[in-house]
């Protein structure tokens, strides 16, 4: 199921993690990769846990009141261009058409020379609850990252797995 209302309800009410997991590649140490003068768009920011750790950050999420804007990436209208996008478990639901549409919306928010940090669920319904089994996770793979980054003019700087999630850094020069 990729119904946005169900996803919002699921994440607001059934999703377990309350903090940033200790991922080696996409936890709080990402803040160290962000310069003070860079603007960051956190897509699907959840409870906006990077707020206060990254100087210039705008967090959007349709399910959490803690977001700067409680909105989907498709509905978001930026008032500026961003240097960096964080997509840490947020662009994960539905088929390739939905994923491509969301990537296109993210790219419209970015400066020509930008980067995207990803943490993707490779189609696993492993949140440890029954409600998760109703969600249509996109089957992310390293090959999907190679294909999509090339399709949108990005170079992969880093790509691998960490705690059963695929992580990647895409950069446009």
Secondary structure, DSSP 8 states (H G I E B T S, - for coil): ---HHHHHHHHHHT----S----TTTSGGGGGGS-TT-EEEEET-TTTTTBTTBSEEEEE-SS-TTSSB---TTT---SS-EEEEEEES-S-BS-HHHHHHHHHHHHHTEEEEEEEEEEEEBS---SSSGGGGGS-B-B--HHHHHHHHHHTT-EEEEEEEETTEEEEEEE--
